[in-house]
């Protein structure tokens, strides 16, 4: 069966960072940011394509990887749908070293489920990359 990864960046208090933020620009373009996962995936899931995904994902091989990049309100709704149907196998979070107290909340859509931390890396700019796996899907 195929695998679905979701990657996002969020502040310490769980909000999506502003897209013009220097750290967000690093995550979007650096080889250790979203680019790393984009290069490894077979198919990028776009907002409003969850029905297509549900129809075809079970027909892909075990090594086929879908990726959902979450960086704005529209892609946050995609993540909500993926969590709703318990489709996310791996959740990659770039945690920023500050809080904002406002914006689009990632934490508000997280399911009540225990995730297993697979790997954690701290970068010199203060960002931590946390890779969680869904034990119900692995």
C-alpha positions in Angstrom: 0.0 0.0 0.0 1.2 3.5 -0.7 2.3 6.0 2.0 1.1 9.5 2.7 3.3 12.1 4.3 2.2 15.6 5.4 4.7 18.3 6.1 4.2 21.7 7.7 5.9 24.4 9.6 4.4 25.9 12.8 5.3 28.2 15.6 5.7 27.0 19.2 2.1 27.8 19.9 0.8 25.8 16.9 0.2 28.5 14.2 1.2 28.5 10.6 4.0 31.1 10.1 3.6 34.0 7.7 4.9 33.1 4.2 7.2 36.1 4.1 8.9 35.1 7.3 12.6 34.5 6.8 12.5 31.1 8.5 9.4 30.1 6.4 11.4 31.0 3.3 14.2 28.7 4.5 11.7 25.8 5.0 10.1 26.3 1.6 13.3 26.5 -0.3 16.2 24.9 1.6 17.3 21.3 0.7 16.6 20.2 4.3 13.2 21.8 4.2 10.1 21.0 2.1 12.4 20.5 -0.9 13.9 17.4 0.7 10.4 15.7 0.9 9.3 17.0 -2.5 12.3 15.3 -4.2 11.5 12.0 -2.5 7.7 11.8 -3.2 6.0 10.3 -6.2 3.0 12.6 -6.2 2.2 16.0 -4.6 -1.3 16.2 -3.1 -3.0 19.5 -3.9 -5.8 21.1 -2.0 -9.2 19.9 -3.2 -7.8 16.6 -4.5 -8.6 14.4 -1.6 -11.3 12.5 -3.4 -8.9 11.6 -6.2 -6.4 10.4 -3.6 -9.0 8.2 -1.9 -9.9 6.6 -5.3 -6.4 5.8 -6.4 -4.1 5.4 -3.4 -4.8 1.7 -2.7 -3.8 0.7 -6.2 -0.2 2.0 -5.9 2.7 0.0 -4.8 4.1 0.0 -1.3 6.9 2.3 -2.2 4.7 5.0 -3.7 4.7 8.2 -1.6 2.2 11.0 -1.6 3.1 14.3 -0.1 0.9 17.1 1.3 2.7 20.4 1.9 0.9 22.6 4.5 1.8 26.2 4.5 -1.4 28.3 4.1 -5.1 28.2 5.0 -6.1 26.2 1.9 -3.5 23.5 2.4 -4.4 23.4 6.1 -7.9 22.3 5.0 -6.3 19.5 3.0 -4.5 18.4 6.1 -7.8 18.5 8.1 -9.3 16.1 5.5 -6.3 13.8 5.5 -6.5 13.6 9.3 -10.3 13.1 9.2 -9.9 10.0 7.1 -6.8 8.8 9.1 -4.7 8.8 6.0 -1.4 10.4 7.2 1.3 7.8 7.8 4.1 10.3 8.5 3.7 13.9 9.9 6.8 16.1 9.4 6.8 19.3 11.5 9.2 22.1 11.2 8.9 23.8 14.6 9.9 27.5 14.7 11.6 28.9 17.8 8.9 31.5 18.6 5.2 32.0 19.2 2.7 34.3 17.6 -0.6 33.9 19.3 -2.6 34.4 16.1 -3.2 33.0 12.6 -4.2 29.6 11.3 -3.9 26.9 13.9 -2.4 23.6 13.0 -3.0 22.3 16.5 -6.8 22.8 16.2 -7.0 20.2 13.5 -4.7 17.6 15.0 -6.5 14.3 15.7 -6.7 12.9 19.2 -4.1 10.2 18.6 -0.7 9.3 19.9 2.0 9.7 17.3 5.4 8.0 17.6 8.5 10.3 17.3 10.7 8.8 14.6 13.4 11.4 14.3 14.3 14.9 15.5 16.9 17.3 14.1 17.8 20.8 15.3 19.1 23.2 12.7 21.5 26.2 13.3 18.7 28.7 12.6 16.7 27.4 15.6 14.2 25.3 13.6 13.6 21.7 14.8 12.4 19.1 12.4 10.2 16.5 14.1 9.2 13.4 12.1 6.2 11.5 13.6 4.7 8.2 12.5 1.2 7.1 12.9 1.4 3.8 14.7 -2.1 2.9 13.5 -1.0 3.1 9.9 2.5 1.6 10.0 
